[in-house]
Amino acid sequence: MSLKRAWPVVRAQAPFVARLVLVGVLLAAARRGLYPLTRHLGDSDEVNASADVTLALLGIVAGILTATWVLVRPTARPVTRCASAVLGSLLGGLITWPVLYLFGGASLLGPGVLLAWPIATALGLFTASLLPWTSERFDAAGEPHGGPDGGPDGEWGDWAQRPPSHAR
């Protein structure tokens, strides 16, 4: 797919990815808001570990909600939407670190907790794609629009696979 043909797809998914990055900022704010509840749990290492676990749990919840949103509201390009969800959650998770630094609080001991959100999103989408009702919804959302046989005048363009001539 050429860049000229891919640009409308990228532009259509950009607001969704931007919202997920904004959710990453909100996750950092939520972790900072929950920090006073965890700072009296023990010595400094235990406090930092509990803050990391709090961020990981927030990321898992955000991942489940992101995957649910993608599954409940499929678009005409479900694979692109799923890839955008994983990319947006990855960017949102990565933006959480500098925002946490700006907000202050406990330091991040395990930067791997930033990947809890994209991993939960990917696992949620993968698991749900195995269910029969979601597969049918993805298939319905991905149907080509245009020609009766999904040919070149359809949404999928010239790379759409036409049915064999005996099936027409």
Residue pairs with C-beta under 8 A, 6 or more apart in sequence:
1 159
5 157
9 77
9 80
13 80
13 81
13 84
16 81
16 84
16 85
16 88
17 84
17 87
17 88
17 91
18 88
19 88
20 66
20 85
20 88
20 89
20 91
20 92
21 88
21 91
21 92
21 95
22 92
23 62
23 66
23 92
24 91
24 92
24 93
24 94
24 95
24 96
24 99
24 117
25 92
25 95
25 96
25 99
27 55
27 58
27 59
27 62
27 92
27 93
27 96
27 117
28 95
28 96
28 99
28 100
28 103
29 99
29 103
30 58
31 51
31 54
31 55
31 58
31 96
31 100
31 105
32 100
32 103
32 104
32 105
34 54
35 51
35 54
35 105
35 106
38 47
38 50
38 51
38 54
38 106
39 47
39 106
40 47
41 47
41 50
42 50
45 109
47 106
48 106
48 107
48 108
48 109
49 109
51 105
51 106
51 108
52 106
52 108
52 109
52 110
52 113
53 113
55 96
55 100
55 108
55 113
55 114
55 116
56 113
56 116
57 116
59 93
59 113
59 114
59 115
59 116
59 117
59 120
60 116
60 117
60 120
62 89
62 92
62 117
62 120
62 121
63 89
63 116
63 117
63 118
63 119
63 120
63 121
63 122
63 123
63 124
64 120
64 124
66 85
66 88
66 89
66 117
66 120
66 121
66 124
67 85
67 120
67 121
67 123
67 124
67 125
67 128
68 124
69 85
70 81
70 82
70 85
70 125
71 125
71 128
71 134
71 137
74 81
74 137
74 138
74 140
74 141
75 81
75 141
76 141
76 142
76 145
76 155
77 141
77 142
78 138
78 141
78 142
79 142
82 125
85 121
85 125
86 118
86 121
86 122
86 125
89 117
89 118
89 120
89 121
90 115
90 117
90 118
92 117
93 114
93 115
93 116
93 117
93 118
94 114
96 114
97 108
97 111
97 114
100 108
108 114
128 134
129 135
129 138
143 150
144 150
144 154
144 155
144 156
144 160
145 154
145 155
146 153
146 154
146 155
147 153
147 154
149 162
149 163
149 168
150 156
150 160
150 161
150 162
150 163
151 160
151 162
152 158
152 160
154 160
